[in-house]
Amino acid sequence: MSPQEFVEADLAGARFVRSDLSGVVMRGVLIDGGEIEAPWLLDGDARLLVNGVDVAPLVDAELDRRFPGRGQRRAADPDGLRAAWDALQAAWDAALARAARLPEGTVDESVDGEWSFAQTVRHLVFVIDAWLGRAVLGIEQPFHPLGQTIPESAEDGVDLSLFVTGTPPYADVLAAFADRAAMVSRFLAGVTAERLDEERPNPWAPDYPETVRACLHTILEEGWEHLRYAVRDLDTIAARSA
C-alpha cells in the first residue's frame, strides 16, 4: 500500500485506534489538544520527533517522575528485581485503594470503549500467567479463568473458553490478582542471578527464547503501563462526577 498524503486536510477530532502510524510525517500541522497513547514509544530505538526534538526520552523521564519506582523496571539482578516488584506493588495498592473509595460500579466503567479498571486488573492476572506461569515455570495450563485476554491470544494457542466472560464480582477479581501477585513475590524471593540468565520459550513465539530476566521485565513493563491507563481513566471518571 502506497503512503497516503493529506494536504490541507481537516482531521480535527479524528481517532486512530490500533493503527500503524510508524514513519508518519507531519509538516505545518495544528495539533493543539492532540493526544498520543503509544506504549511502544520507549521500546528499543523508537523515536518521536517534535520540531526536531526526540521527545521519547523526555516522556520516559516524566513518567518516572509521575510514577515513583517505575525507573526500576529494568533492574537486572535479583535484589533489584525484588525492589522493582515491591515498588510496582505499592503503586498498585494505592490505585486499588483509590478505586475502593469511588462510587460502587466505578471499577466496571469503561472510558472511551477501553478496558475498565477491573478488566485492567484481570489483564495483569493474564500477563503473570503467561510470562511467569507459562514461560518461566512451564505450567501446561497456567491461566486463571478471571484473566482478561484479547481475541488474538487464540492465535497463540490460548483456549479462550477457559476465561470467564461478562462482569465477574470485583472481589473475585481482587482475589485472583492477589494470588498471582503472591506467585511473583514467591518466585522473586528465591530467584538467583544464574536462573535469571536461563532461557525460556517466549509464550507467544516459542522459537524465540527469552531469558527469565526478560520475562520478568515484561511483567514489570505491563504492570506500569496498565497502571498508567488505570489511573488516567480513574481521573477521567472522577472529573465527570465532580
JOWO-V658112 format. One record per pair of residues at least 6 apart in sequence whose ideal C-beta (glycine too) atoms are under 8 Angstrom apart, sorted by sequence separation. I is the first residue (numbers start at 1). GAP is how many residues later the second one is. D is the distance in Angstrom with one decimal. If there is no record, write none. Layout:
{{I:GAP:D} {I:GAP:D}}
//
This chain:
{{40:6:6.2} {48:6:6.8} {49:6:7.4} {64:6:5.0} {75:6:4.9} {110:6:5.0} {133:6:4.6} {143:6:8.0} {154:6:5.2} {201:6:7.8} {202:6:4.8} {41:7:6.0} {47:7:5.0} {48:7:5.3} {63:7:6.0} {64:7:4.2} {99:7:6.6} {109:7:5.7} {153:7:6.8} {201:7:7.9} {202:7:6.7} {48:8:5.3} {72:8:6.7} {75:8:6.7} {99:8:5.3} {108:8:5.0} {109:8:7.6} {115:8:6.7} {134:8:4.8} {201:8:6.0} {202:8:5.0} {210:8:7.9} {47:9:5.8} {75:9:4.5} {107:9:6.3} {108:9:7.6} {133:9:2.9} {134:9:7.8} {149:9:6.3} {151:9:7.1} {200:9:6.4} {201:9:7.7} {38:10:7.4} {46:10:6.1} {107:10:4.4} {108:10:5.4} {132:10:7.9} {133:10:7.5} {199:10:4.1} {200:10:5.9} {48:11:7.8} {72:11:5.9} {73:11:5.6} {106:11:7.1} {107:11:4.4} {149:11:6.9} {199:11:6.9} {200:11:7.4} {36:12:7.9} {72:12:3.9} {130:12:7.3} {199:12:5.8} {200:12:6.1} {129:13:4.5} {130:13:7.7} {198:13:6.7} {199:13:7.8} {42:14:5.9} {129:14:4.8} {149:14:6.2} {197:14:5.9} {198:14:5.2} {41:15:5.5} {69:15:7.2} {72:15:5.6} {73:15:7.4} {129:15:6.0} {143:15:7.0} {148:15:7.4} {196:15:6.6} {197:15:7.4} {200:15:6.2} {147:16:5.9} {196:16:5.1} {197:16:7.0} {42:17:7.0} {70:17:7.6} {126:17:6.8} {145:17:6.0} {146:17:7.5} {195:17:5.8} {196:17:4.2} {41:18:6.4} {42:18:5.1} {69:18:2.7} {99:18:5.5} {126:18:7.6} {129:18:5.8} {145:18:5.7} {146:18:5.6} {68:19:7.2} {69:19:6.5} {125:19:5.3} {143:19:5.4} {145:19:5.0} {143:20:7.2} {196:20:7.6} {69:21:6.8} {70:21:7.9} {125:21:6.1} {126:21:3.4} {141:21:7.6} {191:21:7.5} {69:22:6.1} {125:22:4.5} {126:22:5.7} {146:22:5.8} {68:23:7.6} {125:23:7.2} {126:23:5.0} {67:24:6.2} {122:24:5.6} {123:24:7.2} {96:25:7.8} {122:25:5.9} {123:25:4.2} {122:26:3.4} {123:26:7.3} {146:26:6.2} {146:27:5.8} {120:28:7.6} {188:28:7.6} {119:29:5.0} {147:29:7.5} {146:30:4.4} {144:32:5.2} {115:33:7.0} {144:35:7.5} {184:35:6.6} {144:36:6.8} {156:47:7.2} {125:48:7.9} {156:48:4.5} {118:49:7.4} {133:50:7.4} {137:50:7.7} {122:51:5.7} {125:51:5.1} {129:51:6.7} {132:51:6.5} {136:51:7.3} {118:52:5.5} {121:52:5.5} {125:52:5.6} {128:52:4.2} {132:52:6.1} {121:53:7.3} {124:53:6.5} {128:53:7.4} {122:54:7.3} {118:55:5.3} {122:55:7.7} {125:55:5.0} {128:55:6.6} {132:55:6.3} {121:56:5.1} {124:56:7.4} {128:56:6.0} {108:59:5.5} {108:62:7.3} {138:62:7.6} {107:63:5.4} {136:64:5.5} {135:65:4.8} {135:66:6.6} {135:67:6.8} {135:68:4.4} {134:69:4.6} {131:72:6.2} {130:73:4.7} {130:74:7.7} {135:75:6.8} {136:76:5.4} {96:78:7.2} {136:79:5.2} {135:80:4.9} {136:80:7.7} {132:83:6.8} {131:84:4.7} {132:84:7.6} {131:85:7.6} {131:87:5.0} {132:87:6.5} {131:88:5.2} {92:89:7.9} {127:91:7.5} {128:91:6.0} {89:92:6.3} {127:92:6.0} {127:95:4.6} {89:96:7.8} {127:96:7.6} {124:98:6.6} {85:99:6.1} {123:99:7.9} {124:99:6.2} {85:100:6.8} {124:102:6.1} {85:103:5.6} {123:103:6.4} {82:106:5.0} {120:106:5.1} {81:107:5.9} {82:107:7.3} {120:109:6.2} {121:109:7.8} {78:110:7.2} {81:110:7.2} {120:110:4.9} {78:113:5.2} {117:113:5.4} {78:114:6.4} {115:114:7.5} {78:115:6.1} {81:115:7.6} {114:115:7.2} {77:116:6.1} {117:116:6.7} {116:117:7.9} {117:117:6.6} {78:118:6.9} {77:119:7.6} {114:119:7.0} {76:120:7.6} {111:122:4.2} {111:125:5.0} {111:126:6.6} {106:128:7.7} {109:128:5.8} {92:131:7.0} {106:131:5.9} {81:132:7.6} {88:132:6.1} {95:132:6.1} {102:132:7.2} {91:133:7.7} {81:135:5.8} {85:135:7.0} {88:135:4.7} {92:135:6.1} {95:135:5.8} {99:135:6.5} {102:135:7.1} {84:136:5.7} {88:136:6.4} {91:136:5.8} {95:136:6.0} {98:136:6.3} {102:136:7.0} {76:137:6.5} {103:138:7.2} {81:139:8.0} {88:139:7.6} {95:139:7.4} {74:143:6.1} {73:144:6.8} {74:146:7.8} {73:147:4.1} {73:148:5.9} {73:150:8.0} {73:151:5.8} {70:154:5.0} {67:157:6.3} {67:160:6.9} {63:161:8.0} {67:161:7.0} {63:165:7.0} {39:186:5.1}}
//
